[in-house]
Amino acid sequence: MLKLSTKASTLGELRNSGWVSKPVKREIHDNFLRMLSRGEELYPGIIGYEDTVIPEINLGLIAEHDLLFLGEKGQAKSRLMRLLARFLDAEIPYLDLPGCPVHEDPFRPITEQGKRAVRELPEEKIPIAWWPREERYAERLAPGTKFADVIGEIDPAKLAGGVSMSAEDSLHFGLIPRMHRGIFAVNELPELDELVQVGLFNILEERDVQIRGYPIRFDIDMLIVFSANPATYNRSGKVIPQLKDRIGSVIHTHYPPSRSQGIEIVEQEAKIEMDGEFPVVVPYFMREIIEQMSVAARKSKYIDQQSGVSARFSIANYRTMVASARQRAAVLGEKPAVPRISDLGHLYSSSLGKLELDLMSSHQMTERQALDAILAEAIREVFGEYVDRHGLHEIAEIFSKGVKIEVGDMLPSSHYAERLKRVPPAWEKAFEANASSDEAVRASCVEFVLAGLYATEQISRSQKYGKIVYEV
């Protein structure tokens, strides 16, 4: 966009300023290439898509395509759609006409009111206002969306005032005409009513609509983006073929390809303040277990894989784990607060409802039982990696001598330190999992090793009143 030292306030001033009208896709194309050539950050906050998703989005924008983001829930589809608005100009001028529902291009009006004003009034008498970037993006969730919401409807009040039903002035405009020269996004496209899909098809192809049987032609200028789950998008009859055919680029999203990237996403999105009155220190193996739960759930035969397991599953569980540790720190006066395996006993509250069971495989299994199985698998996987690295299996021999260790989410860290004074030096290997002399960190290491030994069936455990006892 041409930067003006003083913004034009009339059509005449705008014409003299040298401002150039562009279709919105060309505007995005030019701004995107400019940012790309300067090495600017294009998609802030997006992790793990550098070599897969982002190149496809880039090509779609350069090709000036309408886009579809196709992937399971929790794969940043909505965030990516919203980020497209940053490639718009900071602001654009429009005809500031009383009662006009459309932000008209001053040089290319599409409504009768806009055309009449440009045709009949002197340019110095036609007011110009400026539309900021942040207002040029609109989003709609497909379920429950009606034709009148996104396209428009005949306005009974205007008919009562004597306006002809076949006239443009009889319309109440929907979201799409109101977002002329902007970006319009539809979440969960397959759930959109078929009549609305037909309306979108007409807009993508012919730039016209029919309302109550009356053809109304608008040369609507817009980038339209959609999101969908592959399981429903590919189901026959859910999306009309004509609409599919006119979507320029289909962008396939995915879950984090590595656990470390998943952890990076969780920490970014959880937005937890780790300092404050009760600071928190999270051992890396606890972060690994939280993210590994999502990895395990995405492979579990008990979980409906077509539904997917959102990144929100990890994020909510991470926040709950930290909250449990902070609660203990506040009650017992411990600083820092350090999450332990026993804190994961509270994950039901943040997990239930985020997993959809596969009814064919889970049979009579409850969601809680499925979560228990997923947590056990995650601990087993992470623990196995630490065993290979540190030889923690030696600690299992301690229990053959009749040692019992009690743990719990509200037990003081000093309790663990006191118990370990009476067990062999082999326990020192447990602290290689997270080297620290802090009692709270060491207590977390103890619980990790105990839970890992139990998950690998080397020791047994019993649970009562929120406390767990490990023994042979």
N, C-alpha and C positions, 0 to 999 in steps of 0.2 A: 504493500500500500504506500502511495505517495504521502510523505509526511508534510503536513501543512503548518507553516508558522502560525497562522491564524485560521481556525476552522471556518469553512464557509457556512453562512447562515441562510443563503438564498440560492436558488438554482443558478442564477446568473453568476454569482461569486464562485460556485462550484465549477461551472464550465470554464471560467477564466483561470481557475487554480491549476488546471491540467490534470485533475483527477480522472482516472481511467476506469470505466466499468468493466468488471470481469464476472463470468459465471463462477459460482462458488467452488466448483471442482477445479477450475483453472486457478482461482485464488489460492486454494490449498496446495495445488501442484507447485505453484511458483514459490510460496512461502516454505514449503517442505524442502524443495531443492536448495533454496538459499540457506536454510538451517543445516542441511546435510553437508553442503560444501564448506560451511564454516566449522564443521565438527562439533556443533552444539548437541546437547543432550536432547534426544528426540522423545523418549518415552520414560520419564522419571518414575522410579519406583517399580519398574518391571524387571523381574529377575528370572533368568533361566531361558529366555526366549531369543537371546542374541543371534543364535545360528539357525533358528527354526521359524518361529512365528514372525519376528520383526522384519526379516527380509521380504516375506510375502506381503505384509502390510505396506511396506515401502513401495513395492512394485504396483500394488493396487492403487495407491494414491497417485503415483506418477502416471499410471494408465487412466486416471480419472474414472475409476470404477465405483459403483455402489458395492458395499462389502457385507459379507456374512461371516460372523465369528462362530465357528462350529466346535463345540467341546462340552465336556461334562461340567457339572457345577463346580464353582470354586476355582476356575482357571483364569481369572482376571479378564473375562470377556467384557464385562460392563466397564471396568476401569479402562481398558484399551479403547472402547468406543468413546468414552468421555475425554480421553486424552487427545482425540482427533481435533477437538476444538482449539487446541493450542496452535494449530497450523492456519487458523483464520487470521485475517487482519485484526489489529487491536480494536478498530472500530470502522464502520462504514456509514456513508451518508444515506438518508432515505427522505422521501417526500413527507413532510410533517403536515398531513391533511387531517382536519377534524373528522373523527369517526371512521377513518380508514383502518381496517383491521390488519392490513398487510404493510410490511416495511418495504415500500416500493423502491426499486432501483430508479433514481432520478432521471436516468436517460432511457430506461426501458420499463415503463410501468405496465402492469398486467391487468389491473382492474379498470373498470369503466370510469370510476372516480379519478384515478390517477391519470389516465389518458386524457380525460376531459380537462383536468387542471393544466396539464402541460400544453394542451392544444389551445386553450382559450385565455390563459392568464399570462401576463408578462413575466419573464423569468425572474425579474427582481422582486416580484410580488409572491413568488412561490417559496414558502419556507422550507428549510432543510434542517433536519436533526440528525444525530449520530447514534448508531446502534452498537453497543460494546460487544466484544467477543463473547464474554461469559453469558450473554443473553441469547446467543445465536445457536444454542444447543438445547434440544428438547428430547426427552426420553419417555417412552410409554411401555408399560408391562402389558403383554398381549391379552392374558385372560381377562375377560370382562369388557374389553375395549369394543366399542360400537362404531359403526360407520360415521355417525354424527360426531363422535369424539375426534376422529382424525381427519375426516374429509369435510363434513358439514351437513346442514339440514335446512329445510325451508323454515323460515322464521314466521310463526303465525301472527305475531304482532305487526310485522311488515306487510303481510297480506291484508290484515285488517285495515291498514293505513292506505290501501289501494294499490300497492305494488303488485305487478303481474308475477304469477308463480314462475313464469319462464324467464324472468329477468334476473340478472346477477344480484341486483339490489335486494332480492327477496331472501337471500341466503344468510344463515348464521355460519360463519367460517369455523372449521375445525382446526386441529393443531397443524396439519400439513400446510394449508394455505397461510396460516399465521407464521410458519417457520420458513416461508419463502426467503431464499438467500441464506439459509442456515443449514444445520445438520439435524436430521430427525432420526432417532434410534428406536427400534422396537425390540424389546427383550422377549425371548421365548416365542419366536415366530410361528412355530407349528400350532400354538394354542390360539392363534388369531382367527377370528371368525372368517369363514370363506368369503363372505360378501366384502369384508374389509380387504382381504387379500386381492380380490378382483379390483377394488378401487386402487390399491397400491400398484398393481400390474398396469392399470391404465395410466397412472401418473408416471411410472418408470418408462413406459413405452410411448404413449400418445400425448402426455401432459394434459389430459382432459379427464373429466369425471361426469357421471350422470347421477343427479340427485332427484329422486322421485320421478324418474323417467325423462327428465329434462337435461339435455346435454349442455354443460357449462365448460367452456374451454379456458384453461389457465396455462400460461407458459411458465409453469412453476420451476424455479431454479433451486435445486436442493441436492445435498448428498444424503442418501438414505443408507443406514447401516442396521444390521439385524444380528441377533444372537440366537442360538438354538442348540439343543442337545442332540447328538447324532442319532440316539435311539428313537426320538420322535420325528426328527427332520427326515430321516430316511424311511419312515413308515409310510406306506402307500396311502395317499389320500389326505395326509395331514397338511401338505403345502401344495398348492395348485402348480402343475408343471409350467404354466406360462410365467408364473412369478419366479420360480427357480431358474428358468432359462434366462431371465433378464438381470439376475444378480451377477455383477461383473467378476468378482473375486470371492472365493470361499477360503477363509483363513482357519486352518485347523490348529486349535490350541491343545495343550497337554499339561499334565502334572509335572512338578520338578523332576528333572532327570537324575538328580543325585540327592542324597539325604542332606548334604551340606548346604545345597541351594535351598532345600525346603526349610532348614533351620534359619537361614538368612531371611527368607520370606516371613517366617513366623515372628522373628525378632523385630523386623521392620513393621509388620502390621499390628502386632500386639501393643506396641507403643506404651510399654510399662516403664515408669520412672523407677530406676533401680536404686536411687539415692533416697534422701529424705530421712525422717525420724527413725524408720526401720529399714535400713538398706538391705538389699537382696544380692546374694551371690549364687548364681546357678551353675553347678558343675556341668561340664560339657556332656558327660554321659547322660545327665537328666534331659538335656535338650535333645540328645540323640534318641532317647526312648520315646519322647513325645512325638517327634517326627516319624520315628519308625512305626509307631502305632498307625499312622495314616498310610504308610507304605504297606504295612501288613494288611490293613483293611481293604486296600485297593487290590489285593491279591486273594483275599479270603473267600473261600467257597460259600461262606455264610452270608456274605454281603452282595446285594444286587449291584453288579459291576456296571450295568447300563446306566444306573442312576449316578454312580460315581461317589467319591468321598472328597468333599470340599476341603480346601485349605483352611476354611473356617473351623474345621474339626480340630486341627492342630493348634490353631490360634486360641480358640476357646479353652482347650485343655491346658495350654501353656499358662494362660492367665489364671486358671483355677489352681494349678500347681503352685504358682508364685503366691497367690492369695492365701493358700493353706499354710505355706511357710511363714508368711508375714503374720498371720493370726497367731501362730505358735510363738513367734518372736515377741509379739506384743504382750501375750499372756505371761510368758516365762522371762521376759526381759533379756532375751538373747539378741546379740548383734554380732555379725549380720544374720539375716534370715537366709537359711540354706535349704532348698527343697530336697526331700527324701522320697524314696519309693513309697513310704506309707502315706505321703501326701496324695499319691495317685489313686488312693481309695476314694477320693472325692470326685473323680472324673465322671461319675454317672451323671451328675447334674449338668455338666457342660457337653456331654456326649450324646445323651439320649435324645432322639429326634433327628440327629445328624447322620445316622446310619440307617439305611433301608435294607431289611433282611431279604435274602433270596428265599422265597417261600418253598421252593423245590428242594433246596439243600439244607435249610435250617430246621425244617420240620417243626418240632415242638420247642426249639431253643428260643429263649427270650432274648431281648436286646441286651439285657444286662449280662447274660451268659456269653453272648457273642463278644461283648466288650471285654469281658474277663479273658476270653481266649485270645483276643487280639493283643491285649496288654501282655499276657504271658509270652506270646510269640515275639513281641517287640523286645522284651527284657532278655529272652533267650538269644535273640539275634545279636543285640548289642553286647551282652555279656560274653558271648562266644568270641567276639572280636577282641575284647579285653583279655580274655583267658589266653588267647594266642599270643598277645603282646606281652603280658605280665606273668603268666603262669599262675593264675589265681586258684587253680584247681587244688593246689597244695593245702589251701585253707580247709577244704572239706574233710581232711584227715583229723582236724581238731575235734570234730563232732563225734568221732568214733570213741573218744575218751569221755563221753557223757556230758559235754558242754551244752548248755542251753542259753540262748540269747533272746531277750525280749525287746521288741521294738514297737513304736507307735508314733502317730503323728503329733501327739502332745507330750511325749517324753522329753525331758531336758537332754541336751547334747552331753552334759556331764554324766548322765546315766550310762551312756555308751562308753565313755572314757573309763569310768569306774569298773565296768564289767570287763573291759579289755585288759585291765591290769592283771587279771587272773587267768589269762589264756596265753598260749605259747607265742613267741616272737614271730611266727609265721604270719600273724595278722598284719605285720608291717607291710606285706606285699599288697594288702588291700588298698593302702593309701597311695600306691603308684597310679591308681586310676585317676587321682586328682591330688597331686602333691600339695599338701598344706599342713600346717601345724594347728590350724584353727579347729576347735572341738566340733563346731557345727558342720564344717566341711567333712571332717573325718567320720562323723556320725552318718552323713549321707553316703560316704564310701562304704561303710559297714553295711548299711541297708542294701545298697546296690549289689554287693557281693553275696549277701545272704539270699536276696531275691533271685539272683542269677543261679546260685547253687540249687535253689528249690526248683527253678524253671527247668534246669537240666537234670532234675530228679536225683540229685546227690544227697539232699537232706530233705526232711519233712517239716511241716509247719502246722500249727494250730492257731485258731483265731478266736478271741472272745473279748467282748466289750471294747472293741476298737484297738486292742493290743494283739500283737502277733508274736508267737514263740517259735523259734527255729531250733530243731534238734534232729538227731538221726531217726 
